[in-house]
């Protein structure tokens, strides 16, 4: 293949998704995708090329540097794609702080600025930097770009962004940033194409996956979101707590003597659906279980989602459309139904048959609010933004 290729890296705290795109006529068209899950040993590179699926064992081990992992991954990709045709790499970077309001070309200055934001996203940002550095070492002449999860939310007002703490801390960067911005940007753009009659109105997007948040969008712009200063805030997630009374943290670290590391481990890795149920972090497993703790975990999860939708509706002063997206939002009708049942007072009426079929439109004609299921694609946004940066 002699066409120009573009790679994207969508890194989480423990996984990295790799997208392969054909760069043609200023646009990016996906031709393959892969994933490496660093929680499993030995590492396996899961590659999808059209209808074919490959699971490739990797000899390299994950560590503080990822050079060997990426070098081996690039070698396997070369068996399926012309890696000499790769012209650029785009990255999802979780935190852009107040410094980045859009995608950027990566150089020494921008990489240092991204690294300096590590205290604001201690689990995700180091992984972003490790990938950028490893590719720089492997392919030093290959341009790299960064797309920021926080950038979409820069349109929020200070009224929404501020915590009720002394004002000087806001100026020091202690504020609500919001995350999952690449997903929200994709959904907002897709909604404008699918339902232009709704795109200019008031929409709440529910990005429900192992990480989960909601965003209030008005006229395609972010106005409020459930996540705040960190990726811990908002609704419960697979293993993350969501919003929690700060007094609990003071109690843990004061009277109970837990260390900062202990508290971080509880909030990021032992809470959410896993902590509530004591059984699993996977909502699919909990939905299949008859254990009372599993049933309660799902009830709490859906109650908090519905409550957050109600709060966000206040911010934008009404609701025209509710969009479910990401792994849970796209594929678990029981979760969607439980959320919508709690919001009937808001004018939401679900078409059970359409919901069970994971249809695009799942609202009943009697409802005042459109309810949609739209598949998200963060890698597509990364690829499109990388091309926009390179072309400019």
RODO-2510 file (C-alpha; in nm, 4 decimals, decimal comma):
residues 392
     n   res          X          Y          Z
     1     x     0,0000     0,0000     0,0000
     2     x     0,1512     0,3320    -0,1079
     3     x    -0,1202     0,5608     0,0321
     4     x    -0,0450     0,7858     0,3265
     5     x    -0,1300     0,6321     0,6624
     6     x    -0,2055     0,7901     0,9973
     7     x    -0,1831     0,6194     1,3380
     8     x    -0,3813     0,7232     1,6451
     9     x    -0,3139     0,6296     2,0060
    10     x    -0,5989     0,6476     2,2566
    11     x    -0,4356     0,5716     2,5906
    12     x    -0,6175     0,5007     2,9138
    13     x    -0,4538     0,4321     3,2477
    14     x    -0,4108     0,0616     3,1654
    15     x    -0,4940     0,0164     2,7948
    16     x    -0,4078     0,1756     2,4640
    17     x    -0,6283     0,1647     2,1548
    18     x    -0,4529     0,2043     1,8217
    19     x    -0,6311     0,3308     1,5116
    20     x    -0,5060     0,3004     1,1533
    21     x    -0,6398     0,5507     0,9030
    22     x    -0,5937     0,6164     0,5349
    23     x    -0,5122     0,9841     0,4840
    24     x    -0,6679     1,0891     0,1553
    25     x    -0,8018     1,4215     0,0240
    26     x    -0,7606     1,5859     0,3627
    27     x    -0,9781     1,3252     0,5346
    28     x    -0,9125     1,0194     0,7527
    29     x    -1,0750     0,6847     0,6738
    30     x    -1,0317     0,4009     0,9220
    31     x    -0,8797     0,0800     0,7827
    32     x    -0,7826    -0,1022     1,1018
    33     x    -0,7708    -0,0890     1,4792
    34     x    -0,5930    -0,2594     1,7649
    35     x    -0,5626    -0,2649     2,1410
    36     x    -0,3069    -0,3566     2,4049
    37     x    -0,4290    -0,4218     2,7598
    38     x    -0,1427    -0,3693     3,0044
    39     x    -0,3360    -0,5418     3,2856
    40     x    -0,2814    -0,8835     3,1241
    41     x     0,0453    -1,0737     3,1082
    42     x     0,1860    -1,1769     2,8753
    43     x     0,0827    -0,8774     2,6691
    44     x    -0,1374    -0,9397     2,3663
    45     x    -0,1875    -0,7096     2,0689
    46     x    -0,5477    -0,7433     1,9463
    47     x    -0,5646    -0,6316     1,5802
    48     x    -0,8724    -0,5914     1,3607
    49     x    -0,8196    -0,5431     0,9858
    50     x    -1,1494    -0,5336     0,8031
    51     x    -1,3247    -0,8667     0,8685
    52     x    -1,0066    -1,0320     1,0015
    53     x    -0,9142    -1,0426     1,3713
    54     x    -0,5707    -1,1325     1,5069
    55     x    -0,4499    -1,1828     1,8650
    56     x    -0,0745    -1,1475     1,8661
    57     x     0,1294    -1,2366     2,1782
    58     x     0,4023    -0,9849     2,2608
    59     x     0,7359    -1,0760     2,4147
    60     x     0,8005    -0,7234     2,5428
    61     x     0,6893    -0,6287     2,8928
    62     x     0,5193    -0,3065     2,9988
    63     x     0,7257    -0,0834     3,2216
    64     x     0,8111     0,2796     3,2823
    65     x     0,9154     0,3014     2,9170
    66     x     0,7198     0,1534     2,6279
    67     x     0,9850     0,1510     2,3560
    68     x     1,0118    -0,2281     2,3290
    69     x     0,6338    -0,2770     2,3373
    70     x     0,5806    -0,0257     2,0573
    71     x     0,8749    -0,1507     1,8516
    72     x     0,7300    -0,5029     1,8592
    73     x     0,3793    -0,3715     1,7875
    74     x     0,5050    -0,1719     1,4894
    75     x     0,6754    -0,4868     1,3651
    76     x     0,3477    -0,6812     1,3729
    77     x     0,1628    -0,3945     1,2066
    78     x     0,4208    -0,3996     0,9270
    79     x     0,3000    -0,7506     0,8361
    80     x    -0,0398    -0,6023     0,7470
    81     x     0,0286    -0,2390     0,6575
    82     x     0,3044    -0,0382     0,4891
    83     x     0,4489     0,1272     0,7975
    84     x     0,6829     0,3344     0,5793
    85     x     0,3684     0,5099     0,4554
    86     x     0,2819     0,6369     0,8042
    87     x     0,3081     1,0167     0,7861
    88     x     0,1919     1,1147     1,1357
    89     x     0,0743     0,9920     1,4754
    90     x    -0,2102     1,1490     1,6713
    91     x    -0,2582     1,1038     2,0460
    92     x    -0,5459     1,1461     2,2865
    93     x    -0,4128     1,3361     2,5876
    94     x    -0,6435     1,3399     2,8866
    95     x    -0,5550     1,6761     3,0421
    96     x    -0,4859     2,0001     2,8596
    97     x    -0,5424     2,2273     3,1587
    98     x    -0,5825     2,5951     3,0690
    99     x    -0,2938     2,5757     2,8233
   100     x    -0,4547     2,3824     2,5382
   101     x    -0,7901     2,4716     2,3834
   102     x    -0,7415     2,2605     2,0704
   103     x    -0,5091     2,0082     1,9007
   104     x    -0,1381     2,0896     1,8730
   105     x     0,1762     1,9700     1,7005
   106     x     0,4039     1,8032     1,9550
   107     x     0,7499     1,9468     2,0098
   108     x     0,9787     1,9866     2,3100
   109     x     0,7734     2,2779     2,4450
   110     x     0,4298     2,1195     2,4127
   111     x     0,5493     1,7831     2,5466
   112     x     0,6990     1,9548     2,8527
   113     x     0,3710     2,1408     2,9078
   114     x     0,1729     1,8148     2,8859
   115     x     0,4114     1,6469     3,1296
   116     x     0,3756     1,9401     3,3714
   117     x     0,0015     1,8636     3,3932
   118     x     0,0671     1,5136     3,5335
   119     x    -0,0389     1,6107     3,8917
   120     x    -0,3878     1,6859     3,7541
   121     x    -0,4225     1,3404     3,5916
   122     x    -0,1746     1,1108     3,7692
   123     x    -0,2983     0,7836     3,6170
   124     x    -0,3514     0,8896     3,2556
   125     x    -0,1047     1,1684     3,1751
   126     x     0,2139     0,9650     3,2367
   127     x     0,0902     0,6987     2,9941
   128     x     0,0313     0,9681     2,7305
   129     x     0,3834     1,1033     2,7772
   130     x     0,5397     0,7541     2,7693
   131     x     0,3761     0,6780     2,4339
   132     x     0,4767     1,0115     2,2841
   133     x     0,8357     0,9669     2,4015
   134     x     0,8592     0,6069     2,2798
   135     x     0,7382     0,6951     1,9295
   136     x     0,9746     0,9920     1,9232
   137     x     1,2644     0,7584     1,9919
   138     x     1,1490     0,4949     1,7421
   139     x     1,0527     0,7374     1,4637
   140     x     1,2191     1,0716     1,5469
   141     x     1,1171     1,2360     1,2186
   142     x     0,7509     1,1330     1,2400
   143     x     0,5225     1,4301     1,3243
   144     x     0,3010     1,3765     1,6282
   145     x    -0,0072     1,5670     1,7396
   146     x    -0,2117     1,5786     2,0592
   147     x    -0,5882     1,6071     2,0998
   148     x    -0,7105     1,6961     2,4473
   149     x    -1,0079     1,5510     2,6353
   150     x    -1,0502     1,8764     2,8268
   151     x    -1,0513     2,1084     2,5235
   152     x    -1,4188     2,0569     2,4316
   153     x    -1,5231     2,1917     2,7714
   154     x    -1,3394     2,5226     2,7416
   155     x    -1,6706     2,6825     2,6380
   156     x    -1,8091     2,6415     2,9913
   157     x    -1,8572     2,9548     3,1993
   158     x    -1,6646     3,0285     3,5222
   159     x    -1,9974     2,9917     3,7053
   160     x    -1,9918     2,6225     3,6117
   161     x    -1,6163     2,5770     3,6499
   162     x    -1,5728     2,7232     3,9981
   163     x    -1,5730     2,5289     4,3239
   164     x    -1,6976     2,7106     4,6350
   165     x    -1,3453     2,7480     4,7754
   166     x    -1,1215     3,0570     4,8192
   167     x    -1,0899     3,2346     4,4841
   168     x    -0,7115     3,2182     4,4635
   169     x    -0,7268     2,8434     4,4077
   170     x    -0,9288     2,8894     4,0889
   171     x    -0,6441     3,1071     3,9575
   172     x    -0,4047     2,8247     4,0501
   173     x    -0,5969     2,5805     3,8311
   174     x    -0,8243     2,4186     4,0913
   175     x    -1,1447     2,4134     3,8880
   176     x    -1,3838     2,1881     3,6973
   177     x    -1,2258     2,0854     3,3655
   178     x    -1,4400     1,7985     3,2360
   179     x    -1,3221     1,4985     3,0358
   180     x    -1,4326     1,2586     2,7587
   181     x    -1,4261     1,5668     2,5362
   182     x    -1,3240     1,3796     2,2201
   183     x    -1,6261     1,1532     2,2542
   184     x    -1,8571     1,4485     2,3146
   185     x    -1,7165     1,6354     2,0150
   186     x    -1,7775     1,3329     1,7928
   187     x    -2,1356     1,2901     1,9161
   188     x    -2,2154     1,6613     1,8819
   189     x    -2,0872     1,6579     1,5227
   190     x    -2,2694     1,3319     1,4431
   191     x    -2,5939     1,4660     1,5890
   192     x    -2,5664     1,7715     1,3639
   193     x    -2,5536     1,5380     1,0619
   194     x    -2,8182     1,2900     1,1806
   195     x    -3,0674     1,5276     1,3411
   196     x    -2,9984     1,8900     1,2484
   197     x    -3,3368     1,9738     1,4007
   198     x    -3,1957     1,8751     1,7416
   199     x    -2,8330     1,9835     1,7079
   200     x    -2,9028     2,3494     1,7778
   201     x    -3,1010     2,2709     2,0912
   202     x    -3,0354     2,1408     2,4393
   203     x    -2,8799     1,7941     2,4567
   204     x    -2,7349     1,5761     2,7306
   205     x    -2,4849     1,3121     2,6205
   206     x    -2,4289     1,0129     2,8499
   207     x    -2,0858     0,8603     2,7844
   208     x    -2,1225     0,5370     2,9798
   209     x    -1,8305     0,2963     2,9802
   210     x    -1,5802     0,1756     3,2376
   211     x    -1,5094     0,5460     3,2699
   212     x    -1,8360     0,7370     3,2620
   213     x    -1,9568     1,0949     3,2539
   214     x    -2,2325     1,3162     3,1154
   215     x    -2,2200     1,6452     2,9296
   216     x    -2,4799     1,9166     2,8728
   217     x    -2,4448     2,0547     2,5196
   218     x    -2,6255     2,3588     2,3853
   219     x    -2,5957     2,4438     2,0175
   220     x    -2,3062     2,1964     1,9913
   221     x    -2,1062     2,3605     2,2736
   222     x    -2,0254     2,2163     2,6157
   223     x    -2,2055     2,4000     2,8968
   224     x    -2,1615     2,1639     3,1918
   225     x    -2,0345     1,8149     3,2673
   226     x    -2,0380     1,5635     3,5506
   227     x    -1,6609     1,5231     3,5753
   228     x    -1,4749     1,8096     3,7360
   229     x    -1,1157     1,8626     3,8482
   230     x    -1,0315     1,4952     3,7976
   231     x    -1,1637     1,1837     3,6283
   232     x    -1,3006     1,0728     3,9669
   233     x    -1,5941     1,3131     3,9863
   234     x    -1,9572     1,2655     3,8861
   235     x    -2,1352     0,9316     3,8573
   236     x    -1,9993     0,5953     3,9818
   237     x    -1,7890     0,4079     3,7245
   238     x    -1,6476     0,0577     3,6918
   239     x    -1,3924     0,1014     3,9712
   240     x    -1,3987     0,4790     4,0317
   241     x    -1,6147     0,6293     4,3048
   242     x    -1,7692     0,9276     4,1321
   243     x    -1,8675     1,2191     4,3554
   244     x    -1,7922     1,1647     4,7230
   245     x    -1,8203     1,3840     5,0317
   246     x    -1,4768     1,5393     5,0917
   247     x    -1,5330     1,4704     5,4606
   248     x    -1,4922     1,0990     5,3880
   249     x    -1,1401     1,1656     5,2576
   250     x    -1,0570     1,3735     5,5660
   251     x    -1,1875     1,0921     5,7865
   252     x    -0,9868     0,8270     5,6013
   253     x    -0,6624     1,0251     5,6185
   254     x    -0,7240     1,1615     5,9684
   255     x    -0,8995     0,9299     6,2135
   256     x    -0,8322     0,6120     6,0117
   257     x    -0,4725     0,6973     5,9217
   258     x    -0,4891     0,5943     5,5557
   259     x    -0,2089     0,7262     5,3362
   260     x    -0,2593     0,9316     5,0195
   261     x    -0,1670     0,6208     4,8195
   262     x    -0,4259     0,4129     5,0081
   263     x    -0,7000     0,6679     4,9368
   264     x    -0,6029     0,6970     4,5699
   265     x    -0,6161     0,3189     4,5337
   266     x    -0,9621     0,3022     4,6933
   267     x    -1,1070     0,5831     4,4821
   268     x    -0,9614     0,4771     4,1467
   269     x    -0,9437     0,0980     4,1695
   270     x    -1,1712    -0,0419     4,4436
   271     x    -1,4862     0,1702     4,4242
   272     x    -1,7652     0,2219     4,1712
   273     x    -1,9581    -0,0860     4,0608
   274     x    -1,6831    -0,3105     4,1954
   275     x    -1,6930    -0,1545     4,5406
   276     x    -2,0727    -0,1366     4,5539
   277     x    -2,1244    -0,4985     4,4515
   278     x    -1,8126    -0,6645     4,5868
   279     x    -1,8489    -0,8906     4,2824
   280     x    -1,7494    -0,7261     3,9554
   281     x    -1,6687    -0,3954     3,7882
   282     x    -1,8505    -0,5113     3,4731
   283     x    -2,2140    -0,4006     3,4553
   284     x    -2,2905    -0,6946     3,2237
   285     x    -2,1945    -0,9415     3,4956
   286     x    -2,3977    -0,7496     3,7530
   287     x    -2,7068    -0,7439     3,5305
   288     x    -2,6850    -1,1227     3,4974
   289     x    -2,6439    -1,1757     3,8728
   290     x    -2,9245    -1,2418     4,1221
   291     x    -2,7099    -1,1329     4,4166
   292     x    -2,8731    -0,8454     4,6095
   293     x    -2,5448    -0,6516     4,6084
   294     x    -2,5313    -0,6689     4,2279
   295     x    -2,8917    -0,5505     4,1959
   296     x    -2,8260    -0,2654     4,4391
   297     x    -2,5093    -0,1587     4,2541
   298     x    -2,7030    -0,1231     3,9278
   299     x    -2,9814     0,0681     4,1042
   300     x    -2,7334     0,3131     4,2540
   301     x    -2,5531     0,3490     3,9192
   302     x    -2,8711     0,4307     3,7272
   303     x    -3,0073     0,6550     4,0045
   304     x    -2,6903     0,8660     3,9986
   305     x    -2,6990     0,8883     3,6173
   306     x    -3,0618     1,0041     3,6224
   307     x    -2,9857     1,2525     3,8994
   308     x    -2,6960     1,3988     3,7030
   309     x    -2,9152     1,4338     3,3931
   310     x    -3,1630     1,6304     3,6045
   311     x    -2,8857     1,8582     3,7365
   312     x    -2,7441     1,9212     3,3899
   313     x    -3,0935     2,0011     3,2606
   314     x    -3,1023     2,2879     3,5113
   315     x    -2,7743     2,4267     3,3713
   316     x    -2,9037     2,4441     3,0131
   317     x    -3,2620     2,5270     3,1067
   318     x    -3,4403     2,2382     2,9391
   319     x    -3,3871     1,9194     2,7419
   320     x    -3,4552     1,8386     2,3760
   321     x    -3,2471     1,5219     2,3386
   322     x    -3,0721     1,2567     2,5491
   323     x    -2,7954     1,0602     2,3754
   324     x    -2,6471     0,7368     2,5115
   325     x    -2,3003     0,6401     2,3909
   326     x    -1,9837     0,4339     2,4737
   327     x    -1,9767     0,0660     2,5701
   328     x    -2,2587     0,0595     2,8259
   329     x    -2,4593     0,3377     2,6657
   330     x    -2,4526     0,1757     2,3214
   331     x    -2,5037    -0,1901     2,4126
   332     x    -2,6941    -0,2274     2,7422
   333     x    -3,0670    -0,1584     2,7018
   334     x    -3,1389    -0,2501     3,0659
   335     x    -2,9233     0,0375     3,1872
   336     x    -3,0835     0,2821     2,9447
   337     x    -3,4327     0,1681     3,0447
   338     x    -3,3603     0,2021     3,4173
   339     x    -3,2267     0,5560     3,3675
   340     x    -3,5194     0,6628     3,1492
   341     x    -3,7791     0,5217     3,3894
   342     x    -3,6505     0,7602     3,6543
   343     x    -3,6863     1,0543     3,4137
   344     x    -4,0438     1,0119     3,2961
   345     x    -4,1342     1,3320     3,4841
   346     x    -3,8942     1,5137     3,2476
   347     x    -4,0922     1,4059     2,9425
   348     x    -3,8842     1,1010     2,8550
   349     x    -4,0802     0,8044     2,7206
   350     x    -3,8962     0,4952     2,5979
   351     x    -3,9946     0,2654     2,3127
   352     x    -3,9050    -0,0667     2,4773
   353     x    -3,8844    -0,2602     2,1482
   354     x    -3,6522    -0,0064     1,9869
   355     x    -3,4444     0,0101     2,3042
   356     x    -3,4046    -0,3679     2,3228
   357     x    -3,2882    -0,3664     1,9594
   358     x    -3,0254    -0,0946     2,0282
   359     x    -3,1903     0,1178     1,7599
   360     x    -3,0667     0,4687     1,6878
   361     x    -3,3940     0,6309     1,8027
   362     x    -3,5407     0,4670     2,1118
   363     x    -3,7992     0,7226     2,2295
   364     x    -4,1733     0,6759     2,2145
   365     x    -4,3805     0,9203     2,0118
   366     x    -4,5594     1,0239     2,3312
   367     x    -4,2391     1,1618     2,4817
   368     x    -4,1272     1,5254     2,4645
   369     x    -3,7548     1,4373     2,4584
   370     x    -3,5735     1,2550     2,1771
   371     x    -3,3690     0,9610     2,3108
   372     x    -3,0932     0,8342     2,0828
   373     x    -2,8163     0,5741     2,0798
   374     x    -2,5111     0,6894     1,8823
   375     x    -2,1830     0,4999     1,8562
   376     x    -1,8864     0,7168     1,9532
   377     x    -1,5438     0,7186     1,7860
   378     x    -1,2706     0,9053     1,9722
   379     x    -1,0019     0,7787     1,7345
   380     x    -1,1785     0,9387     1,4387
   381     x    -1,1660     1,2755     1,6157
   382     x    -0,7952     1,2281     1,6920
   383     x    -0,7271     1,1456     1,3261
   384     x    -0,9328     1,4376     1,1936
   385     x    -0,7669     1,6805     1,4335
   386     x    -0,4201     1,5490     1,3459
   387     x    -0,4865     1,6182     0,9772
   388     x    -0,6183     1,9676     1,0581
   389     x    -0,2982     2,0463     1,2499
   390     x    -0,0696     1,9082     0,9794
   391     x    -0,2585     2,0854     0,6997
   392     x    -0,2461     2,4172     0,8827
***
